[in-house]
Amino acid sequence: MCINLENKKILVIGAGKVAARKIKKIADYGTDITVLSKEIKKSEILEIKNIKFEKKTLENNQNEIEKIVKNYFLVITATNDENLNEKIALICDKNNILVNNVSSKTTMNAMFTGIVKNDEFQISISTNGKNCKRSRAMKEEIKKVLNKIEN
């Protein structure tokens, strides 16, 4: 299933390497992205347009987490604290909010895939989190096929 993210409110909790990668994937889809983190660890995040930043440390407090996530369509929990990521993911799932938990392959209800696209096709690739290296290899092969079809 593909989901139209245009004008959807997305919260990214964390601002490191993995968060940056996720933000880059969704930034081109007309999303309304807010990044919540006490500091921006990857400066490349600052180069992405149309992102709001909230400098804040999120505590492992259920009421606070519920209050923060309740107005978002999708939450990406990308902190370096696996327990906090897990708690956020469970709260989001309980409240019918799509959530991608970067530190778990199972405690989430939305998964990112590898994407290959051109003007005509958008192809999604996934190994269900089992082997990202193979997914990247498949992505390269699909790019070759698309280039062959275009020429």
N, C-alpha and C positions, 0 to 999 in steps of 0.2 A: 504494500500500500504506500502511496505517496501522499503527502499532506501539503496543502497550500499554506505556506507560512507567511504570506504577504500580510502586512499590518498586524501580525500576531505579536503579543508581548512575550518576550523571552527573557528569562533571568539566568545569568551565568554566575555561579558562586565560585569564586576563585579566579586568579588572573595569571596563571603560570603557563607552561609550555602546552599542556593538554587543553586547557581552556582556550588558548590562542588558536589552536588547531580547530577546535569545534566552532569558535566564533567565525573563523574564515570560511568554514563550510556553509554557514547559514546567512552570512552577511549579504550575499548576493541575491537573496530571495525577498527583499523588501521587508525584512523583519524589524521589529522595534526591540532592540537589545539593550538590556541593563546589565552591567557587570558590577557585582558586589564583592569587594575584597578590601582588606586593609592596605594593600599595596599592589601596584602593577609590577609583576615580576618579569613579564615579557613585553618589552617596549613596542614590539610590532603591533600589539593590541591598540596602542594609541594612534596608529596609522590607519586603522579601519574606520570608515566614515559612519556617521549616524549611530554612535554608541554612547550611552549615558554611563557614567561611573558614579558609584556610591562607595566612598571610602568608609568601610565599616567592617568590624570583626563580628562574624555571626557566632553567637554562643550556642551551645548544645542544649537549647531550651525549647521544648515543644511549642509552647504558646507563642514565643517570638518567631520561630520558624513558620508556624501556621499563618501568622499575621503577615509575614513577608511574602510567602509564596502564593497566597490566596488569589491574587489578581493576575497571575501569569498563566499563559497557555502551555508553555513548556519551561521546565527548569533543568538546567545542566549543572549538576553538582560536581565540581572539579577542584575540591580543596585537597590538601595533603593529609587530611584527617579522615581515614576510612570510616571510623565510627560516625563522624558527623555526616559524611556523604550518605551512609546507610540510613541514618535517622531522617535526613531530608528526603531521601527517596521513598521511604515508607510513608512519611507524612503526605507527600505529593500523591502517591498512589492511592492512599486512603481518601484523599480529597478530589480524586478524578482529575488530577493535573498530570500531563505528560512529563516524564522525568527520565533523564539520561544520567546514570551514575557511573562516572568514569573509573571508579575503583571496584566495580563488580560486574560480572557477566550475567548475573541473575536478578539482582535487586534493582530493577528498573522496568519501565513499561514502554520505553522508546529507545531504539538503538540506531546509531549512525552507521551508514554503509559507505563503501567506496563509491564514488560517482564518476562516470565518464559521460561527458556531454559534448554535443556540438549543436549546430542550428536546428537539427531535425530530431535527434535522439537524446534521451537522458537515461542512462543505464546504471542500475544500482547493483553493487556486488557485496556479498556478505558471507562470512564463514560462521556466523552467529557468535562472533567473538573468540572463536577457537584458534584461528591462525591468521593474524593480520598480514604476515609476510606473504602468504599464499594469495590473500585477497589483493594485495598490491601487485603481485605478479600477474594475476588474472586481469586486473585493471589495465596493465600495460599491453597485454595481448588484445584486449577489446579495443584499445586506442588504435592499435595497428589495423584491426578489421575495419573500424570506422573510417580511418584515413584511406584505406583501400577502396571502400565503397564510394567515398566522396570523389576520388580521382577516377 
